[in-house]
Amino acid sequence: IHKRVFHALMKAEQESAAGREKDDSALAPANYRAELVGEDECHGRACYVLALRPKRDDKYLLTGRVWIDKEDFAIAKVEGEPVKSPSFWVEHAHLVREYQRIGRFWLPMMDQTECRIRFVGEYLLRIRYFDYHVTAQE
């Protein structure tokens, strides 16, 4: 499972964070139609909630929702399912990425992927980000 499934998921995540795939997966008008569907709190901060509808079928795009901080207009949380499966082995995946404000910056706090793996069953991958050190550049 680890070799066949999570290496594929991690590779897709690395590709979406760099190069052309970064632009192809960005939460931007070129990739998504967004619609305001409500308001909610995320980690004690007031947020707008937008529904995301991808403009094309792409393994780097999600159908889901995004929480936008009302004060900073920063992404506080993204949740959804990939439009296309990143692997033959993954029958279904639900992704959640949460951000935290550290000083003036919004940085990843947690990634969680709940998968249904073909022939295996349910699987959960959770990554927590912590112990950030933000220093002033001289």
Number of C-alpha atoms within 10 A of each C-alpha: 11 8 7 12 18 16 13 17 17 12 13 16 16 13 15 19 16 12 10 10 15 15 15 18 22 15 19 12 10 13 21 19 14 18 13 13 11 11 15 15 15 17 12 7 12 16 24 19 23 19 19 22 17 23 13 11 12 16 17 23 24 24 17 20 21 24 26 23 20 17 9 13 11 16 22 28 23 21 21 19 19 20 18 17 16 22 17 11 18 23 16 17 20 17 18 18 20 22 21 19 15 11 8 8 12 15 16 19 17 16 18 16 19 16 19 17 18 14 9 10 10 14 13 11 11 12 12 11 13 11 5 10 7 10 7 5 4 3
